[in-house]
């Protein structure tokens, strides 16, 4: 029998003791696990040991729909929050980010296989749409009471013998996964009783019926900021760089990763599912048939114009949102946004992140902004005491081209020797 048999049935302390024995953990490592464990973590995940913390920093005065917001961001990457704040300051010099959302529906799929005539089946299912919606809604009456529920169905032919019956559901303030899966199972059971070979019923994280649209306009002169280039030159370079994000898959992947640096940090801080958002955005980047950058920048008269639309289905209730104290605190800082407002903040953060990155790339280069933060990280990594960190960081920045841990250790040692 495996030594891990029944591991999940042990208490958290018993699990830690077993891991400590097997992995020969030190006393300090065992103490670290103990100090970073709580009952909430044990309730959230299987085989819980301890909680892995992510730093939370603040995006200040993000301009969205003529208001300014404080937005907590949870990320371990040094330059993300600094870049987002820079981008937000640039956005604020123009219109800020203006958003719109036509609908907010989650998609669920009932997948039917081994059909003799998919076209005929499609017509039959569409004729039963009202009945199928009723079956779904009867499975989740509490959602109907909150004003949500199944709104419509779509049927998609996948191949000559397979189709997907898509149920579109208004989840209200939740992301909606559990509710939608419950409704799908009811529809699947109904269809099986009619003789259909239902393979499975499951939600889709591709939230194309929850698109948030966003636009921003910034006077080109606002882009200058300590650059030898004119505002028009910087804007033209940003537009050119944005065009490359539409032409080069290699560049688009890196650009979207940078945009998601900001987006995922807000999603995580708000207690939502980063994997859900990440998968949906990367899929949407390919919806034209080619993987492209998610945000586009153009010039109109003397303004730099940014536009995007992103599938963002996030919640303000449910999951970890109501039980994790850090998430509740972050929501308080954000002024308790509802689901739509949270999506607005997320898309605006992504635009700020992309703008800051493009401006850096076409002016000073991306590395300059990273160096100060990398130097701070290195100073801590090599063991500099608080009073030693500032002079070590300044010294490291003078060696920016060859900055690494070995160099930082040597410089710290010399600093101490010269005292």
C-alpha positions as CSV (number, residue, x, y, z in Angstrom):
1,X,0.0,0.0,0.0
2,X,1.3,3.5,-0.8
3,X,2.5,5.6,2.0
4,X,0.2,8.3,0.6
5,X,-3.0,6.2,1.0
6,X,-5.7,8.2,2.7
7,X,-3.5,11.3,2.8
8,X,-6.4,13.6,2.4
9,X,-8.1,12.0,5.5
10,X,-5.3,13.1,7.8
11,X,-5.5,16.4,9.7
12,X,-3.3,19.3,8.3
13,X,-0.7,18.8,11.1
14,X,-0.6,15.1,10.4
15,X,0.0,15.8,6.7
16,X,2.8,18.2,7.5
17,X,4.4,15.7,9.9
18,X,4.4,13.0,7.2
19,X,5.8,15.3,4.5
20,X,8.5,16.5,6.9
21,X,9.6,12.9,7.5
22,X,9.5,11.8,3.9
23,X,11.2,15.0,2.5
24,X,13.6,15.5,5.5
25,X,12.4,19.0,6.1
26,X,14.2,21.2,8.6
27,X,12.7,22.6,11.7
28,X,12.5,26.1,10.2
29,X,10.7,24.7,7.1
30,X,8.2,22.9,9.3
31,X,7.7,26.0,11.3
32,X,7.2,28.0,8.1
33,X,4.4,25.6,7.0
34,X,2.7,25.9,10.4
35,X,2.9,29.7,10.5
36,X,1.3,29.9,7.0
37,X,-1.6,27.6,7.4
38,X,-5.2,28.3,8.1
39,X,-8.6,26.6,8.2
40,X,-9.8,28.4,5.0
41,X,-7.0,26.9,2.9
42,X,-7.9,23.5,4.3
43,X,-11.5,24.0,3.2
44,X,-10.5,25.2,-0.3
45,X,-8.1,22.5,-1.6
46,X,-7.4,18.8,-1.2
47,X,-4.3,17.6,0.7
48,X,-3.7,21.1,2.1
49,X,-0.3,21.9,3.7
50,X,0.0,25.7,3.9
51,X,-0.8,28.9,2.0
52,X,1.5,30.3,-0.6
53,X,1.3,34.0,-0.4
54,X,1.4,36.4,-3.4
55,X,2.3,40.1,-2.9
56,X,-0.5,42.6,-3.3
57,X,0.2,46.1,-4.5
58,X,-2.0,48.9,-5.6
59,X,-2.9,50.4,-8.9
60,X,-3.8,54.0,-8.1
61,X,-6.5,56.2,-9.8
62,X,-7.3,53.9,-12.7
63,X,-9.7,56.1,-14.8
64,X,-12.8,54.1,-15.9
65,X,-16.0,55.6,-17.1
66,X,-15.2,59.1,-15.8
67,X,-14.3,57.8,-12.3
68,X,-11.0,56.8,-10.7
69,X,-10.5,53.6,-8.8
70,X,-8.1,51.9,-6.5
71,X,-7.3,48.4,-7.8
72,X,-5.4,45.8,-5.8
73,X,-3.1,43.6,-7.9
74,X,-1.7,40.3,-6.7
75,X,1.5,39.3,-8.6
76,X,5.0,38.2,-7.9
77,X,6.5,39.9,-11.0
78,X,8.4,43.1,-10.0
79,X,7.6,45.5,-12.8
80,X,3.9,44.8,-13.4
81,X,2.3,47.2,-10.9
82,X,4.8,50.0,-11.7
83,X,3.9,49.7,-15.4
84,X,0.2,49.5,-14.7
85,X,0.4,52.7,-12.7
86,X,2.4,54.4,-15.4
87,X,-0.2,53.4,-18.0
88,X,-3.0,54.6,-15.8
89,X,-1.5,58.0,-15.5
90,X,-1.2,58.2,-19.3
91,X,-4.9,57.1,-19.7
92,X,-6.0,59.8,-17.2
93,X,-4.5,62.5,-19.5
94,X,-7.2,61.6,-22.0
95,X,-10.7,60.2,-21.7
96,X,-9.7,57.4,-19.5
97,X,-11.2,54.0,-20.4
98,X,-14.8,54.0,-21.5
99,X,-16.5,50.6,-21.4
100,X,-19.7,48.9,-22.6
101,X,-21.2,45.4,-22.3
102,X,-24.1,44.3,-24.4
103,X,-24.8,41.1,-22.4
104,X,-23.3,38.9,-19.8
105,X,-24.1,35.2,-20.4
106,X,-22.3,32.0,-19.6
107,X,-22.2,29.3,-22.1
108,X,-22.8,25.6,-21.3
109,X,-22.6,22.7,-23.7
110,X,-24.6,19.5,-23.9
111,X,-22.6,17.4,-26.4
112,X,-24.7,14.8,-28.5
113,X,-23.0,12.2,-30.6
114,X,-23.8,9.3,-33.0
115,X,-26.5,11.2,-34.8
116,X,-27.8,10.0,-38.1
117,X,-28.9,13.4,-39.4
118,X,-27.4,16.4,-37.6
119,X,-29.2,19.0,-39.6
120,X,-32.6,17.4,-38.8
121,X,-31.6,17.1,-35.2
122,X,-30.6,20.8,-35.1
123,X,-34.1,21.8,-36.3
124,X,-35.8,19.6,-33.8
125,X,-33.8,20.9,-30.9
126,X,-34.4,24.5,-31.9
127,X,-38.1,23.8,-32.0
128,X,-37.8,22.5,-28.4
129,X,-35.9,25.6,-27.3
130,X,-38.7,26.9,-25.0
131,X,-39.1,23.5,-23.3
132,X,-35.3,23.0,-22.9
133,X,-34.9,26.4,-21.3
134,X,-37.7,25.6,-18.9
135,X,-36.1,22.3,-18.0
136,X,-32.8,24.2,-17.3
137,X,-34.5,26.9,-15.2
138,X,-36.5,24.4,-13.1
139,X,-33.1,22.8,-12.1
140,X,-32.0,26.1,-10.5
141,X,-35.0,28.0,-9.2
142,X,-32.8,30.2,-6.8
143,X,-31.1,31.7,-9.9
144,X,-34.5,32.5,-11.4
145,X,-35.5,34.2,-8.1
146,X,-32.4,36.5,-8.4
147,X,-33.5,37.5,-11.9
148,X,-31.1,35.3,-13.8
149,X,-31.3,31.9,-15.5
150,X,-31.2,30.3,-19.0
151,X,-32.0,32.9,-21.7
152,X,-31.7,31.0,-25.0
153,X,-30.1,28.1,-26.7
154,X,-27.9,27.7,-29.8
155,X,-27.2,24.5,-31.6
156,X,-23.8,24.0,-33.4
157,X,-23.0,21.2,-35.8
158,X,-19.5,19.9,-34.9
159,X,-19.2,17.2,-37.5
160,X,-21.4,14.8,-39.5
161,X,-22.6,12.9,-36.4
162,X,-22.0,15.3,-33.5
163,X,-23.5,18.6,-32.3
164,X,-23.4,20.9,-29.3
165,X,-26.5,22.3,-27.7
166,X,-25.3,25.5,-26.1
167,X,-27.3,26.8,-23.2
168,X,-26.8,30.6,-22.5
169,X,-27.3,31.5,-18.9
170,X,-27.4,34.8,-17.0
171,X,-25.5,34.0,-13.8
172,X,-26.2,37.4,-12.2
173,X,-23.3,38.4,-9.9
174,X,-21.6,35.0,-9.8
175,X,-19.3,33.6,-12.4
176,X,-21.9,30.8,-12.6
177,X,-20.0,27.6,-13.1
178,X,-21.9,25.5,-10.5
179,X,-25.3,26.8,-11.5
180,X,-24.7,26.3,-15.2
181,X,-23.4,22.7,-14.7
182,X,-26.5,21.9,-12.6
183,X,-28.8,23.2,-15.4
184,X,-26.8,21.4,-18.1
185,X,-27.2,18.0,-16.3
186,X,-30.9,18.5,-16.2
187,X,-31.1,19.2,-19.9
188,X,-28.8,16.3,-20.6
189,X,-31.1,13.9,-18.6
190,X,-34.1,15.3,-20.5
191,X,-32.4,14.6,-23.8
192,X,-31.2,11.1,-22.8
193,X,-34.8,10.3,-22.0
194,X,-35.7,11.2,-25.6
195,X,-33.2,8.7,-26.9
196,X,-30.2,11.0,-27.6
197,X,-26.7,9.7,-27.0
198,X,-25.4,12.5,-24.7
199,X,-21.6,12.3,-24.3
200,X,-21.3,14.9,-21.6
201,X,-22.7,18.2,-20.3
202,X,-20.2,20.9,-19.1
203,X,-19.8,24.7,-19.0
204,X,-17.5,26.5,-21.4
205,X,-14.9,29.0,-20.3
206,X,-15.0,30.6,-23.7
207,X,-17.2,33.5,-22.6
208,X,-17.9,35.1,-26.0
209,X,-21.4,36.1,-24.8
210,X,-19.8,38.2,-22.1
211,X,-17.7,40.6,-24.2
212,X,-16.6,43.9,-22.6
213,X,-15.8,46.6,-25.1
214,X,-13.4,49.4,-24.2
215,X,-11.9,52.5,-25.8
216,X,-9.5,55.3,-24.7
217,X,-8.3,58.5,-26.3
218,X,-5.1,60.2,-25.3
219,X,-3.7,63.5,-26.7
220,X,-0.4,62.7,-28.3
221,X,1.4,65.5,-26.4
222,X,0.6,63.6,-23.1
223,X,2.9,60.8,-24.2
224,X,6.1,62.8,-24.2
225,X,7.2,62.4,-20.5
226,X,11.1,62.8,-20.4
227,X,11.6,61.7,-24.0
228,X,13.5,63.3,-26.9
229,X,10.7,62.3,-29.2
230,X,7.7,64.4,-29.9
231,X,4.2,63.2,-28.8
232,X,3.3,62.5,-32.4
233,X,6.5,60.5,-33.0
234,X,5.8,58.3,-29.9
235,X,2.2,57.8,-30.9
236,X,3.2,56.8,-34.4
237,X,5.7,54.3,-33.0
238,X,3.1,52.9,-30.6
239,X,0.7,52.4,-33.5
240,X,3.4,50.7,-35.6
241,X,4.2,48.4,-32.7
242,X,0.6,47.6,-32.2
243,X,0.3,46.8,-35.9
244,X,3.1,44.2,-35.5
245,X,1.1,42.6,-32.7
246,X,-1.6,41.9,-35.4
247,X,0.9,40.5,-37.9
248,X,3.4,38.5,-35.9
249,X,2.2,35.6,-33.8
250,X,5.5,35.6,-31.9
251,X,5.1,39.3,-30.9
252,X,1.3,38.8,-30.2
253,X,2.0,36.1,-27.7
254,X,4.5,38.2,-25.8
255,X,2.2,41.3,-26.0
256,X,-0.8,39.4,-24.7
257,X,1.3,37.9,-21.9
258,X,2.2,41.4,-20.9
259,X,-1.4,42.5,-21.0
260,X,-2.4,39.5,-18.9
261,X,0.2,40.4,-16.3
262,X,-2.1,43.1,-15.3
263,X,-5.4,41.4,-16.0
264,X,-4.5,38.2,-14.1
265,X,-3.2,40.2,-11.1
266,X,-6.6,41.9,-10.7
267,X,-8.5,38.6,-11.3
268,X,-6.5,36.9,-8.6
269,X,-6.8,39.7,-6.1
270,X,-10.6,39.7,-6.6
271,X,-10.8,36.0,-5.9
272,X,-11.7,35.0,-9.4
273,X,-10.4,32.2,-11.6
274,X,-7.2,33.3,-13.4
275,X,-7.1,30.1,-15.6
276,X,-10.7,30.7,-16.8
277,X,-9.8,34.3,-17.9
278,X,-6.5,33.3,-19.3
279,X,-7.9,30.5,-21.5
280,X,-10.8,32.6,-22.8
281,X,-8.5,35.6,-23.7
282,X,-6.0,33.4,-25.6
283,X,-8.8,31.7,-27.4
284,X,-10.3,35.0,-28.3
285,X,-7.0,36.3,-29.6
286,X,-7.4,33.6,-32.3
287,X,-11.1,34.1,-33.1
288,X,-10.4,35.7,-36.5
289,X,-8.4,32.6,-37.5
290,X,-5.0,34.0,-36.6
291,X,-3.6,34.7,-33.2
292,X,-3.4,38.5,-32.7
293,X,-2.7,41.1,-30.0
294,X,-5.7,41.7,-27.9
295,X,-5.5,45.6,-27.9
296,X,-5.1,47.8,-30.9
297,X,-3.8,51.4,-31.0
298,X,-4.5,53.8,-33.9
299,X,-4.1,57.5,-34.5
300,X,-7.1,59.8,-35.1
301,X,-6.1,63.5,-35.6
302,X,-3.9,64.4,-32.6
303,X,-5.1,61.5,-30.4
304,X,-3.8,58.0,-29.7
305,X,-6.8,55.7,-29.7
306,X,-6.9,52.3,-28.0
307,X,-9.7,49.8,-28.5
308,X,-10.4,46.3,-27.4
309,X,-13.1,43.8,-26.7
310,X,-12.4,40.9,-24.3
311,X,-14.5,37.9,-23.1
312,X,-14.5,38.6,-19.3
313,X,-16.8,36.6,-17.2
314,X,-15.9,37.2,-13.6
315,X,-18.0,37.2,-10.4
316,X,-18.6,39.4,-7.3
317,X,-19.9,36.5,-5.3
318,X,-19.3,32.7,-5.0
319,X,-16.2,30.6,-4.9
320,X,-13.4,32.0,-2.8
321,X,-14.8,35.5,-2.9
322,X,-16.9,35.3,0.2
323,X,-14.6,33.2,2.4
324,X,-11.0,34.5,1.9
325,X,-10.3,37.5,4.1
326,X,-7.7,38.9,1.7
327,X,-10.2,38.9,-1.2
328,X,-12.8,40.6,1.0
329,X,-10.3,43.3,1.9
330,X,-9.4,43.8,-1.8
331,X,-13.0,44.2,-2.7
332,X,-13.4,46.8,0.1
333,X,-10.5,48.7,-1.4
334,X,-12.1,48.5,-4.9
335,X,-15.4,49.8,-3.4
336,X,-17.2,46.5,-3.7
337,X,-17.6,46.4,-7.5
338,X,-20.4,44.3,-9.0
339,X,-19.5,41.8,-11.7
340,X,-19.8,44.2,-14.6
341,X,-17.8,46.9,-12.8
342,X,-15.1,44.4,-12.0
343,X,-14.8,43.4,-15.6
344,X,-14.5,47.1,-16.5
345,X,-11.6,47.5,-14.0
346,X,-9.9,44.4,-15.4
347,X,-10.1,45.5,-19.0
348,X,-8.9,49.0,-18.1
349,X,-5.9,47.5,-16.2
350,X,-5.0,45.4,-19.3
351,X,-5.1,48.6,-21.5
352,X,-2.9,50.4,-19.0
353,X,-0.4,47.5,-19.0
354,X,-0.3,47.3,-22.8
355,X,0.1,51.1,-23.2
356,X,2.9,51.3,-20.7
357,X,4.8,48.4,-22.3
358,X,4.4,49.7,-25.9
359,X,5.6,53.2,-24.8
360,X,8.6,51.8,-23.1
361,X,9.5,49.6,-26.1
362,X,9.4,52.4,-28.6
363,X,11.2,54.9,-26.4
364,X,13.7,53.8,-23.7
365,X,13.4,50.1,-24.2
366,X,11.7,47.6,-21.9
367,X,14.7,47.0,-19.7
368,X,15.2,50.4,-18.2
369,X,12.0,50.2,-16.1
370,X,12.8,46.7,-15.0
371,X,16.3,47.4,-13.8
372,X,15.4,49.3,-10.6
373,X,13.0,46.6,-9.5
374,X,15.3,43.8,-10.4
375,X,18.0,45.5,-8.3
376,X,15.7,45.6,-5.3
377,X,14.9,42.0,-5.7
378,X,18.5,41.0,-6.0
379,X,19.4,43.0,-2.9
380,X,16.9,41.1,-0.8
381,X,17.9,37.8,-2.4
382,X,21.5,38.1,-1.4
383,X,20.7,39.0,2.2
384,X,21.1,42.8,2.3
385,X,19.8,44.2,5.6
386,X,17.2,47.0,5.3
387,X,19.8,49.7,5.8
388,X,22.0,48.2,3.1
389,X,19.4,47.8,0.5
390,X,19.3,51.4,-0.9
391,X,23.0,51.8,-1.4
392,X,23.3,48.3,-2.9
393,X,20.4,49.0,-5.3
394,X,22.0,52.2,-6.4
395,X,25.4,50.4,-7.0
396,X,23.7,47.6,-8.9
397,X,21.9,50.0,-11.2
398,X,25.2,51.4,-12.3
399,X,26.1,47.9,-13.4
400,X,22.8,47.3,-15.1
401,X,24.3,45.4,-18.1
402,X,25.9,42.7,-15.9
403,X,23.5,42.7,-12.9
404,X,23.1,39.2,-11.4
405,X,23.2,37.5,-8.0
406,X,26.9,36.8,-8.1
407,X,27.6,40.5,-8.7
408,X,25.2,41.5,-6.0
409,X,26.9,39.2,-3.5
410,X,30.3,40.6,-4.3
411,X,29.2,44.2,-4.1
412,X,27.4,43.6,-0.7
413,X,30.6,41.9,0.6
414,X,32.7,44.9,-0.5
415,X,30.2,47.3,1.1
416,X,30.5,45.5,4.4
417,X,34.3,45.3,4.2
418,X,34.6,49.1,3.6
419,X,32.5,50.0,6.7
